[in-house]
Amino acid sequence: MPDKIRHLNLSHVVLPLDNPVSDAKVLTGRQKPLTETVLLFVEVTTEDGFEGMGFSYSKRAGGRAQYAHLQEIADVALGQDPSDIDRIYQSLLWAGASVGRSGVATQAIAALDVALWDLKARRANLPLAKLIGAHRDSCQVYNTSGGFLQASVEEIKEKATASIEAGIGGIKIKVGQPNWQTDLDRVGEIREHLGDTPFMVDANQQWDRARAKRMCRELEAFDLVWIEEPLDAWDAVGHADLSHTFDTPIATGEMLTSVPEHMALLDAGYRGFVQPDAPRIGGITPFLRFSTLASQAGLALAPHYAMEIHLHLAATYPTEPWVEHFEWLNPLFNERIDIRDGRMWLPDRPGLGFTLSDTMRALTKESAEIGVR
């Protein structure tokens, strides 16, 4: 007899940052500084006693909405075979069809989808990447958390040095300030400090097409791995144009919340790095669907945030990817990722390879039990 999902535990978690951070959206007045990450955790248990854990997240707004939406529809998964992940995914989409198939709707489902993949790999006693099929046991890793705009150039230099000494292979900083010359001055100073260390910049969607072309032209001189989100995230045509115009690769995709939104980049002829985010695109199931298409199109991959999930998914990509290092979620898990020699190494533990910490439990604001424990 096939196994069945018996019980789900949903947790609404608020994780404060040690210090507020600002990117270009703050300096242009579009958002407030980021002070916390809000997460939706799902723990799933089957009748045969197998367990899995997954999560999604939100920054600044939407975390409560994710929790509320999944709480409303999650009972649809009860009694279903946990192996039939896409079938369960589709049933959850239909259960919440009136609010669409992107944004909060799919980000809520993502937490359960990730938990089911974690369960499937744990049951097979394999790391998730090995269950899917890995191309490598480690991935290139770069750090972003030390390069936000509230930090001075000297602070960024210190954090970059510490990251490199800790085994991280690349450094990304934020750009997109109202004064474009300030951006160029900061990039120049950091490039000189880094030497030949791989270096990326991220404008967080704050340039229009004319400014983006000027900035990309100026930034060509700094031998960057990529220029990230120079335009509005949904401007697929503009990003495609930049990707054909300049030698420095363009990167985008982290803000998109469905496979069709990502496919607009491919349809426009985009040829840069794609940065799908599994919790944002709707989970591992749609991530793998899009990554297969991206690979066929010959695109490079650099998943956004959530390294605990994306290390596994990047390891399954046919061409060499980058994984983004953010230490922000470390307090929520008992385990740590092995980082050395410029690379992030797959854990040998089953599933994602993480268990939830006492800190995660203490930061839980509300929880819901669905089904029979």
C-alpha positions, 0 to 999 in steps of 0.5 A: 500500500502507498504511504499517505500524508498524515500530519502537517505542522505550519509555523509562522517565524519572524527572524530579526536581523542583527542590524537593518540593511539597505539596498538601492530600493531604500535609497531611492525611497521605494522601501524601508530598511530591511529589519527581519525575515519572515518564514513559513515552515512546514513539517510533514509526517506520513502514516509510515512515519517518514518526515520532511521539512521545508520553508518559504520566506518573505521580506518586508511584507507577505509572510503572514499572508503565506502562512494564512493561505497555506493554512486554508488549503493544506488539508487538501494534501492529507491522505495523498501519497507523498511521492506524488509531489507534482500531483499534490502541487497541482491539487493545492494550486486548484484549491487556491485557484481564485488567488492565482498561480503566482506570488503569495499563492505559490510561495505558500505552496512552496514550503510544503513542496520543499518539505515533500522533496526533503521527505522523499530524499530522507526516505531514500537516505540520500542528499536531495541533490543525489536523489535528483541527480547531481553533476557535482559535489560542490558549487562556487559560492559568493557572499552578498550579506556584507555588501549592502549600501548602508555599509561604508567602503571600508566596512565592505572591504573588511567583510569581504576579506573575512568572507574570503578568509572563511573560504568564500569564492566571490563577493557581491555588493549593492549599487543603484544609488541616486548618485551614479558616480558614487556607485562607480567610485565604490565599485572601483575601490572594492575591485582594487581591494579584491584583486582578481577575486570574482566580483558581482554588483546588484542594482536591485531594479533601480535603473531605467533602460537609458541609465542601465545602458550607461551604467553597464557601459561604465561597469565593463571596465571592472571585469565583473562576473555579472551586473544584477537586476539593472532594470525592473524585474519584469522587463524581460525585453530590456534585460534581454537587450542588455544581455546582447549588448554588453560583454559583462553578463546580466543576471536577473530572475530572483523576484519572479514568482512563477515559471511563466514569468521566468519563461518571458526572459527566454521568450525575449531572447535573454542570454545572461544568468538566471536567478530563480528562487525556489521559495519564490517561484513556488517550490522545488517542483517549478524550480526544476521545471524552469531550470531544465528549460534554462539549461536547454537555452544555454543559460547560466544559473545562480539561484537567489538566497536560501542556500540551504535549498539552492545548494542542492538544486545548483548541484544538479544543473549541467553547467557550473553555477554560483550559489549565494551565501547569506548567513542570516538563516543560520540560527534556524538550523542545527547544522552548518554548510561546509564552505572552503576553497571558494566552494559550498559543499553538499552535505552527506546527510539525507534530504536537505540535511538540516534540522530545526533549532530551538531558536526557530521554535522560540521565534515561532509566532503562531503555528497550526496543526493539520491532520492527525499527529 
